[in-house]
Amino acid sequence: MVVTLVHTLALATTTAGAVSLYLAAPRQQWLPRPLSAWPGRVAGTLALSAGWMLWSVVLHPVTAIFTSLIVSMALFTALPFAAVARASALARKT
């Protein structure tokens, strides 16, 4: 039960970090203007580090690093495609 909770928290924290870094990027497509670069990047980096620390509570540290990287990589790939799908759905509504 505790392991599942830690995995869930680690996944949520890693997701929050990746989304924060993406939204602070100058060419992100979710917001009309990107988040402020410095605070967004610092918050994203801290969240990704916290996610790694949470993963390493239940996994070997090297496995935790690769798990964080895989989750982040999947999100960095999916977020631009989701933004395009969202814009397309909004365009169809109007």
C-alpha positions in Angstrom: 0.0 0.0 0.0 2.7 2.5 0.9 4.7 1.5 -2.2 1.8 2.3 -4.4 1.3 5.7 -2.7 5.0 6.5 -3.2 4.8 5.4 -6.9 1.8 7.6 -7.4 3.4 10.6 -5.7 6.6 10.1 -7.7 4.6 9.9 -11.0 2.6 13.0 -10.1 5.7 15.0 -9.1 7.6 13.9 -12.2 4.6 14.9 -14.4 4.4 18.3 -12.7 8.1 18.9 -13.3 7.9 18.0 -16.9 4.7 20.1 -17.5 6.3 23.0 -15.7 9.4 22.8 -17.9 7.3 22.5 -21.0 5.1 25.5 -20.1 8.2 27.6 -19.4 9.5 26.9 -22.9 9.2 29.8 -25.4 7.5 27.8 -28.1 5.0 25.9 -25.9 1.5 25.8 -27.4 -0.8 25.4 -24.3 -0.8 28.9 -23.0 -1.1 32.2 -24.8 2.2 33.2 -23.3 4.8 30.9 -21.7 5.4 30.9 -18.0 8.1 33.1 -16.7 11.3 31.3 -17.8 13.4 31.4 -14.6 10.7 30.5 -12.0 9.1 27.9 -14.4 12.4 26.2 -15.0 13.5 26.2 -11.4 10.1 24.8 -10.3 10.3 22.1 -13.0 13.9 21.1 -12.1 13.0 20.9 -8.4 9.9 18.9 -9.1 11.9 16.5 -11.3 14.5 16.1 -8.6 11.8 15.5 -6.0 10.3 12.9 -8.3 13.6 11.2 -8.6 14.0 11.2 -4.9 10.5 9.7 -4.4 11.3 7.0 -7.1 14.5 6.2 -5.3 12.6 5.4 -2.1 11.1 2.3 -3.7 13.6 1.7 -6.5 17.3 1.4 -6.9 18.7 5.0 -7.5 19.9 4.2 -11.0 16.5 2.6 -11.9 14.8 5.7 -10.4 16.9 8.0 -12.7 15.9 6.0 -15.8 12.2 5.8 -14.6 12.2 9.6 -14.2 13.8 10.1 -17.6 11.4 7.8 -19.4 8.3 9.4 -17.8 9.7 12.9 -18.6 10.6 11.9 -22.2 7.1 10.5 -22.8 5.6 13.7 -21.5 7.9 15.9 -23.5 6.8 13.9 -26.6 3.1 13.8 -25.8 2.5 17.4 -24.6 3.1 19.1 -28.1 0.8 16.5 -29.8 -1.8 17.0 -27.1 -1.7 20.8 -27.7 -2.2 20.3 -31.4 -5.1 17.9 -30.7 -6.6 20.4 -28.3 -6.3 23.3 -30.8 -7.9 21.1 -33.5 -10.8 20.2 -31.2 -11.4 23.8 -30.3 -11.3 24.8 -34.0 -13.9 22.2 -34.8 -16.2 23.5 -32.1 -16.3 27.0 -33.6 
